[in-house]
């Protein structure tokens, strides 16, 4: 009995953007950690700031544009 197998091809087109965002996060983490006092919680706060800095940037740009 001949069973036919169908194959599904998945194409991921966001790979390059993922690498760009990883580099942006690493760069922001280095920046924020280098500006911290060096204590444990300052480093944790720096990592969190590195994750959310695009939100603040977008907010301030839109605020400056008057949107």
N, CA, C and O atoms as a GROMACS GRO file, in nm:
protein
  268
    1UNK      N    1   0.084  -0.116   0.000
    1UNK     CA    2   0.000   0.000   0.000
    1UNK      C    3   0.089   0.123   0.000
    1UNK      O    4   0.172   0.142   0.089
    2UNK      N    5   0.070   0.204  -0.099
    2UNK     CA    6   0.155   0.322  -0.115
    2UNK      C    7   0.102   0.443  -0.038
    2UNK      O    8   0.000   0.502  -0.073
    3UNK      N    9   0.174   0.476   0.066
    3UNK     CA   10   0.138   0.596   0.141
    3UNK      C   11   0.215   0.714   0.084
    3UNK      O   12   0.337   0.707   0.064
    4UNK      N   13   0.145   0.820   0.059
    4UNK     CA   14   0.211   0.940   0.012
    4UNK      C   15   0.244   1.030   0.130
    4UNK      O   16   0.160   1.054   0.217
    5UNK      N   17   0.364   1.077   0.131
    5UNK     CA   18   0.405   1.168   0.237
    5UNK      C   19   0.416   1.308   0.178
    5UNK      O   20   0.480   1.329   0.076
    6UNK      N   21   0.353   1.400   0.243
    6UNK     CA   22   0.365   1.538   0.197
    6UNK      C   23   0.468   1.609   0.283
    6UNK      O   24   0.479   1.586   0.403
    7UNK      N   25   0.541   1.695   0.219
    7UNK     CA   26   0.643   1.769   0.293
    7UNK      C   27   0.604   1.916   0.298
    7UNK      O   28   0.544   1.970   0.205
    8UNK      N   29   0.638   1.977   0.408
    8UNK     CA   30   0.610   2.119   0.427
    8UNK      C   31   0.743   2.191   0.434
    8UNK      O   32   0.832   2.153   0.511
    9UNK      N   33   0.756   2.294   0.355
    9UNK     CA   34   0.878   2.373   0.355
    9UNK      C   35   0.853   2.502   0.433
    9UNK      O   36   0.763   2.579   0.399
   10UNK      N   37   0.932   2.525   0.536
   10UNK     CA   38   0.920   2.645   0.618
   10UNK      C   39   1.036   2.736   0.584
   10UNK      O   40   1.152   2.697   0.593
   11UNK      N   41   1.004   2.859   0.547
   11UNK     CA   42   1.106   2.957   0.511
   11UNK      C   43   1.104   3.068   0.615
   11UNK      O   44   1.003   3.136   0.631
   12UNK      N   45   1.213   3.085   0.684
   12UNK     CA   46   1.226   3.191   0.786
   12UNK      C   47   1.297   3.308   0.722
   12UNK      O   48   1.413   3.296   0.681
   13UNK      N   49   1.229   3.422   0.714
   13UNK     CA   50   1.288   3.538   0.648
   13UNK      C   51   1.331   3.645   0.745
   13UNK      O   52   1.374   3.752   0.702
   14UNK      N   53   1.322   3.621   0.874
   14UNK     CA   54   1.357   3.724   0.973
   14UNK      C   55   1.491   3.695   1.039
   14UNK      O   56   1.522   3.756   1.142
   15UNK      N   57   1.570   3.607   0.985
   15UNK     CA   58   1.696   3.570   1.048
   15UNK      C   59   1.795   3.684   1.058
   15UNK      O   60   1.861   3.700   1.160
   16UNK      N   61   1.807   3.763   0.952
   16UNK     CA   62   1.901   3.873   0.954
   16UNK      C   63   1.859   3.979   1.055
   16UNK      O   64   1.945   4.035   1.123
   17UNK      N   65   1.731   4.007   1.067
   17UNK     CA   66   1.684   4.106   1.164
   17UNK      C   67   1.705   4.058   1.305
   17UNK      O   68   1.735   4.138   1.394
   18UNK      N   69   1.689   3.930   1.328
   18UNK     CA   70   1.714   3.876   1.461
   18UNK      C   71   1.858   3.896   1.504
   18UNK      O   72   1.886   3.928   1.619
   19UNK      N   73   1.950   3.877   1.411
   19UNK     CA   74   2.091   3.898   1.441
   19UNK      C   75   2.119   4.045   1.468
   19UNK      O   76   2.196   4.078   1.558
   20UNK      N   77   2.057   4.134   1.390
   20UNK     CA   78   2.073   4.278   1.412
   20UNK      C   79   2.022   4.318   1.550
   20UNK      O   80   2.089   4.394   1.620
   21UNK      N   81   1.906   4.267   1.589
   21UNK     CA   82   1.851   4.301   1.720
   21UNK      C   83   1.936   4.243   1.833
   21UNK      O   84   1.948   4.304   1.940
   22UNK      N   85   1.995   4.126   1.811
   22UNK     CA   86   2.085   4.069   1.911
   22UNK      C   87   2.207   4.159   1.929
   22UNK      O   88   2.248   4.186   2.042
   23UNK      N   89   2.265   4.205   1.819
   23UNK     CA   90   2.379   4.296   1.828
   23UNK      C   91   2.341   4.428   1.896
   23UNK      O   92   2.419   4.482   1.974
   24UNK      N   93   2.223   4.479   1.866
   24UNK     CA   94   2.177   4.603   1.929
   24UNK      C   95   2.160   4.583   2.079
   24UNK      O   96   2.195   4.670   2.158
   25UNK      N   97   2.105   4.467   2.120
   25UNK     CA   98   2.087   4.439   2.262
   25UNK      C   99   2.222   4.427   2.333
   25UNK      O  100   2.241   4.482   2.442
   26UNK      N  101   2.314   4.356   2.272
   26UNK     CA  102   2.447   4.339   2.333
   26UNK      C  103   2.517   4.474   2.347
   26UNK      O  104   2.577   4.503   2.450
   27UNK      N  105   2.509   4.557   2.243
   27UNK     CA  106   2.570   4.689   2.250
   27UNK      C  107   2.507   4.776   2.357
   27UNK      O  108   2.577   4.845   2.431
   28UNK      N  109   2.374   4.773   2.367
   28UNK     CA  110   2.305   4.851   2.470
   28UNK      C  111   2.337   4.797   2.609
   28UNK      O  112   2.352   4.874   2.704
   29UNK      N  113   2.347   4.665   2.622
   29UNK     CA  114   2.381   4.607   2.752
   29UNK      C  115   2.520   4.650   2.796
   29UNK      O  116   2.541   4.683   2.913
   30UNK      N  117   2.614   4.649   2.704
   30UNK     CA  118   2.750   4.693   2.737
   30UNK      C  119   2.748   4.840   2.780
   30UNK      O  120   2.813   4.878   2.877
   31UNK      N  121   2.673   4.922   2.707
   31UNK     CA  122   2.665   5.064   2.740
   31UNK      C  123   2.606   5.086   2.880
   31UNK      O  124   2.665   5.155   2.962
   32UNK      N  125   2.490   5.026   2.906
   32UNK     CA  126   2.423   5.049   3.033
   32UNK      C  127   2.498   4.989   3.151
   32UNK      O  128   2.500   5.047   3.260
   33UNK      N  129   2.560   4.874   3.132
   33UNK     CA  130   2.637   4.813   3.240
   33UNK      C  131   2.763   4.894   3.269
   33UNK      O  132   2.803   4.907   3.385
   34UNK      N  133   2.826   4.949   3.164
   34UNK     CA  134   2.946   5.028   3.187
   34UNK      C  135   2.914   5.158   3.260
   34UNK      O  136   3.001   5.213   3.329
   35UNK      N  137   2.793   5.207   3.247
   35UNK     CA  138   2.753   5.330   3.317
   35UNK      C  139   2.699   5.302   3.457
   35UNK      O  140   2.676   5.396   3.534
   36UNK      N  141   2.679   5.176   3.491
   36UNK     CA  142   2.626   5.142   3.624
   36UNK      C  143   2.739   5.144   3.727
   36UNK      O  144   2.857   5.154   3.692
   37UNK      N  145   2.700   5.134   3.852
   37UNK     CA  146   2.799   5.137   3.959
   37UNK      C  147   2.876   5.008   3.975
   37UNK      O  148   2.978   5.005   4.043
   38UNK      N  149   2.829   4.900   3.915
   38UNK     CA  150   2.897   4.773   3.924
   38UNK      C  151   2.837   4.678   4.026
   38UNK      O  152   2.876   4.562   4.034
   39UNK      N  153   2.741   4.727   4.105
   39UNK     CA  154   2.673   4.639   4.200
   39UNK      C  155   2.583   4.542   4.124
   39UNK      O  156   2.548   4.566   4.009
   40UNK      N  157   2.546   4.434   4.190
   40UNK     CA  158   2.466   4.330   4.126
   40UNK      C  159   2.336   4.384   4.069
   40UNK      O  160   2.303   4.359   3.953
   41UNK      N  161   2.262   4.459   4.150
   41UNK     CA  162   2.132   4.508   4.105
   41UNK      C  163   2.147   4.617   4.000
   41UNK      O  164   2.057   4.635   3.918
   42UNK      N  165   2.257   4.690   4.000
   42UNK     CA  166   2.282   4.788   3.895
   42UNK      C  167   2.304   4.718   3.760
   42UNK      O  168   2.259   4.766   3.656
   43UNK      N  169   2.372   4.605   3.764
   43UNK     CA  170   2.394   4.528   3.641
   43UNK      C  171   2.262   4.470   3.591
   43UNK      O  172   2.235   4.474   3.471
   44UNK      N  173   2.180   4.419   3.681
   44UNK     CA  174   2.048   4.366   3.642
   44UNK      C  175   1.963   4.478   3.582
   44UNK      O  176   1.897   4.457   3.480
   45UNK      N  177   1.965   4.595   3.644
   45UNK     CA  178   1.891   4.709   3.590
   45UNK      C  179   1.945   4.749   3.453
   45UNK      O  180   1.867   4.785   3.364
   46UNK      N  181   2.075   4.743   3.434
   46UNK     CA  182   2.135   4.772   3.303
   46UNK      C  183   2.088   4.676   3.195
   46UNK      O  184   2.062   4.716   3.082
   47UNK      N  185   2.077   4.548   3.230
   47UNK     CA  186   2.028   4.449   3.133
   47UNK      C  187   1.882   4.474   3.098
   47UNK      O  188   1.842   4.458   2.983
   48UNK      N  189   1.802   4.512   3.197
   48UNK     CA  190   1.662   4.544   3.170
   48UNK      C  191   1.648   4.670   3.085
   48UNK      O  192   1.565   4.676   2.995
   49UNK      N  193   1.731   4.770   3.114
   49UNK     CA  194   1.729   4.891   3.033
   49UNK      C  195   1.769   4.862   2.889
   49UNK      O  196   1.714   4.921   2.796
   50UNK      N  197   1.864   4.772   2.871
   50UNK     CA  198   1.906   4.735   2.736
   50UNK      C  199   1.793   4.669   2.658
   50UNK      O  200   1.787   4.681   2.535
   51UNK      N  201   1.704   4.600   2.727
   51UNK     CA  202   1.594   4.533   2.660
   51UNK      C  203   1.483   4.629   2.619
   51UNK      O  204   1.415   4.605   2.520
   52UNK      N  205   1.465   4.739   2.692
   52UNK     CA  206   1.350   4.827   2.666
   52UNK      C  207   1.388   4.964   2.612
   52UNK      O  208   1.299   5.048   2.597
   53UNK      N  209   1.516   4.992   2.582
   53UNK     CA  210   1.553   5.125   2.536
   53UNK      C  211   1.486   5.164   2.405
   53UNK      O  212   1.460   5.283   2.386
   54UNK      N  213   1.455   5.071   2.311
   54UNK     CA  214   1.386   5.115   2.190
   54UNK      C  215   1.247   5.174   2.218
   54UNK      O  216   1.200   5.261   2.143
   55UNK      N  217   1.183   5.129   2.324
   55UNK     CA  218   1.052   5.183   2.359
   55UNK      C  219   1.064   5.329   2.399
   55UNK      O  220   0.986   5.413   2.355
   56UNK      N  221   1.162   5.360   2.482
   56UNK     CA  222   1.183   5.498   2.524
   56UNK      C  223   1.223   5.586   2.406
   56UNK      O  224   1.178   5.700   2.395
   57UNK      N  225   1.307   5.534   2.318
   57UNK     CA  226   1.350   5.610   2.200
   57UNK      C  227   1.230   5.642   2.112
   57UNK      O  228   1.214   5.756   2.069
   58UNK      N  229   1.147   5.544   2.085
   58UNK     CA  230   1.028   5.566   2.002
   58UNK      C  231   0.934   5.666   2.067
   58UNK      O  232   0.880   5.753   1.999
   59UNK      N  233   0.914   5.655   2.198
   59UNK     CA  234   0.827   5.748   2.270
   59UNK      C  235   0.876   5.891   2.256
   59UNK      O  236   0.797   5.981   2.226
   60UNK      N  237   1.004   5.912   2.278
   60UNK     CA  238   1.058   6.049   2.275
   60UNK      C  239   1.060   6.105   2.131
   60UNK      O  240   1.041   6.225   2.112
   61UNK      N  241   1.083   6.020   2.032
   61UNK     CA  242   1.079   6.066   1.892
   61UNK      C  243   0.938   6.109   1.856
   61UNK      O  244   0.918   6.214   1.796
   62UNK      N  245   0.839   6.028   1.892
   62UNK     CA  246   0.700   6.062   1.861
   62UNK      C  247   0.656   6.186   1.939
   62UNK      O  248   0.580   6.268   1.889
   63UNK      N  249   0.705   6.198   2.061
   63UNK     CA  250   0.672   6.316   2.142
   63UNK      C  251   0.732   6.442   2.079
   63UNK      O  252   0.668   6.547   2.079
   64UNK      N  253   0.853   6.433   2.027
   64UNK     CA  254   0.918   6.548   1.963
   64UNK      C  255   0.848   6.585   1.832
   64UNK      O  256   0.843   6.703   1.795
   65UNK      N  257   0.794   6.486   1.764
   65UNK     CA  258   0.722   6.513   1.640
   65UNK      C  259   0.582   6.568   1.664
   65UNK      O  260   0.518   6.618   1.571
   66UNK      N  261   0.535   6.559   1.787
   66UNK     CA  262   0.402   6.609   1.821
   66UNK      C  263   0.289   6.516   1.783
   66UNK      O  264   0.176   6.559   1.764
   67UNK      N  265   0.319   6.390   1.773
   67UNK     CA  266   0.218   6.291   1.735
   67UNK      C  267   0.136   6.251   1.855
   67UNK      O  268   0.046   6.169   1.844
   0.00000   0.00000   0.00000
